[in-house]
Amino acid sequence: MKVPSHERAIFLALPPGVSAAAAFRAVLTSAEVRAHDFPALWDLSVGAIDILRDVPSVATVTVDALDALFAYFARVGTPEALDALVTRTWAEIPDRVREYWLGRGAFSVLKGIFRVGPRAADVDPPAAFRADRRANARFEATYRLHEVPGAHPNPFAPPEEGSLVLYPFDVRNVEGRAEAGLPPSGSETILEVFAYEAGRERHRRFLASVAASMPGARVLDPDGR
């Protein structure tokens, strides 16, 4: 079954000379954007990242605060910090959740219970769990493009709505390079944009127009459109 459009990223690849904060500002302050919104500061605190504690100069998320916030993410959201978050979370979750992530059969579970095999808690968390922790700690700005005159509103999947995502534990989005069709090594910063199916092509064109204002930036859509 095909993954829904709002779960398939469109990628905005930025050259070294264009910061993620500058790209966020270019997208969110574009004349094509009617409104945008940011998460609350306390919703961005996870693991080693604690903005309320560590960034006293920022009281709320605004486009002007993005430089300080993203610099903080890059400084604190290291691979080691993510590893620590994964280790702590793996130890805290119930056994049944660990079994889900390990994908172990009933026989393996029973062996762990009767101590003739490793318990789920004694098995290292799989790579998929680490990737899930990274993705769950996302910085997401939502925006709405201006409505198209005569369009039929869809409150459940508004075509005007998009979300622009950066990962505080992977600011350059190294993990997303393969999905974006890029080689493992590279100097680009990769932002992700999500939109509903009915608006995907419009958002792709919108992002392309924003990218054109930032030399070297480009839009990559795995859908091939």
C-alpha positions, 0 to 999 in steps of 0.5 A, a space after each residue: 500500500 502506498 504511503 500517504 502523501 503527508 507521510 512522504 517528504 519533499 526535500 529542500 536541499 540547502 548548500 553550505 552557504 544557506 542555513 536552515 534558519 534562513 531557509 525556514 524564514 524564506 519559506 514562512 515569510 513568503 508572500 504565498 504563505 498566509 499564516 504559519 505556526 511554531 511549537 511551544 518551547 517546552 514541546 521541544 525539550 527532550 533528552 539533552 535538549 532543554 531550551 527553557 534551561 539552556 537558551 534563556 534569551 528565547 522566550 517563544 519561537 519566532 522566525 527571528 529566534 531560529 538562528 539561536 535555536 538551530 545553533 543550539 540544536 547543532 551544539 547539543 543534539 549530537 549523535 552521543 546525545 541521541 544515543 543516550 536518549 535511546 538508551 534511557 528510553 529503551 530502559 523505560 518502556 514496557 517489555 511489550 513495546 521492546 518486543 514490538 521493536 525487536 520483532 521477536 516471535 512468541 518462542 523467543 519471548 518465552 525463552 526470555 521469560 524463562 531465562 533461557 534466552 536474552 530478555 528484551 531489556 537485555 537486547 540492544 535497541 534496534 536501529 529502527 528504534 533509534 531512527 524513531 527517537 530521532 524522528 519523534 524529536 522533530 522541530 515542525 513549523 506548519 504553514 498555510 498557503 493562500 486558498 485558491 479562489 473557488 477551491 472546495 475546502 477540505 478540513 480533514 486534509 487541507 491542500 493549503 497546509 504544509 509542514 517544514 521539518 528539521 530534526 534537532 538530533 540531526 540538524 543536517 538530516 544525514 539520515 534523510 539523504 538516502 530517502 532524498 536520493 543523495 549519496 551518503 556523504 555530502 555537504 547539504 542540509 536537508 529539510 523535509 516538507 510534508 503536504 496532503 496529496 491534493 496540494 502536493 504539486 502546489 507545495 512542490 512548485 512553491 518550494 521550487 520558487 523559494 529555492 530559486 531565491 537561495 543560490 544552490 538550493 534545490 527541491 527533491 521529490 521522490 515522487 518524481 513530479 
